[in-house]
């Protein structure tokens, strides 16, 4: 499938007492890979929502293995 999105930051579960003066977290969504796998505008909307939720999970410290266990894939 390829890379559809990416979480840039330090998950909440890994932040320590010295976590300060850092750039804000960011989520990137990659348009072309999403458009390549989706056939309709509705499918694109669904995939973007799924990708954003996936990347937000990384922000909260949930890794891909745990997402699989939770049935996110």
C-alpha positions as CSV (number, residue, x, y, z in Angstrom):
1,X,0.0,0.0,0.0
2,X,2.8,2.4,0.7
3,X,3.1,5.4,3.1
4,X,-0.2,7.3,3.3
5,X,0.7,9.5,6.3
6,X,3.4,10.2,8.9
7,X,3.4,11.4,12.5
8,X,6.3,13.8,13.1
9,X,6.8,14.2,16.8
10,X,7.4,12.5,20.1
11,X,4.5,10.3,21.4
12,X,3.0,11.4,24.6
13,X,4.1,8.1,26.2
14,X,7.8,9.0,25.5
15,X,7.8,12.6,26.7
16,X,9.8,13.2,29.9
17,X,10.3,16.0,32.3
18,X,12.7,17.7,29.9
19,X,10.2,17.9,27.1
20,X,9.9,21.6,26.3
21,X,10.9,24.1,23.7
22,X,10.3,21.7,20.9
23,X,8.4,22.2,17.6
24,X,4.8,21.2,17.6
25,X,3.9,17.7,16.5
26,X,2.7,17.4,12.9
27,X,0.8,14.9,10.8
28,X,1.5,14.7,7.1
29,X,-1.0,13.1,4.7
30,X,0.3,12.0,1.3
31,X,-2.2,12.9,-1.4
32,X,-0.8,10.9,-4.4
33,X,-0.5,7.5,-2.6
34,X,-4.0,7.9,-1.2
35,X,-5.4,8.9,-4.7
36,X,-3.6,5.9,-6.2
37,X,-5.4,3.4,-4.0
38,X,-8.9,5.1,-3.9
39,X,-11.2,5.0,-6.9
40,X,-13.8,7.6,-5.8
41,X,-13.9,10.9,-3.9
42,X,-15.9,9.1,-1.1
43,X,-13.1,6.4,-0.8
44,X,-10.5,9.2,-0.6
45,X,-12.5,10.9,2.3
46,X,-12.7,7.6,4.1
47,X,-9.0,6.8,3.6
48,X,-7.9,10.3,4.7
49,X,-10.0,10.0,7.9
50,X,-8.6,6.5,8.6
51,X,-5.0,7.8,8.0
52,X,-5.5,10.8,10.3
53,X,-6.9,8.5,13.1
54,X,-4.0,6.1,12.6
55,X,-1.4,8.9,12.9
56,X,-3.2,10.3,15.9
57,X,-2.9,6.9,17.5
58,X,0.9,7.2,17.1
59,X,0.7,10.6,18.9
60,X,-0.8,8.8,21.8
61,X,1.9,6.1,21.8
62,X,0.0,3.3,20.1
63,X,2.2,1.4,17.6
64,X,1.2,-0.5,14.5
65,X,1.3,-3.9,16.3
66,X,-1.2,-2.6,18.9
67,X,-3.4,-1.1,16.2
68,X,-3.5,-4.5,14.5
69,X,-4.5,-6.1,17.9
70,X,-7.2,-3.6,18.2
71,X,-8.6,-4.4,14.8
72,X,-7.7,-1.1,13.2
73,X,-6.4,-2.9,10.1
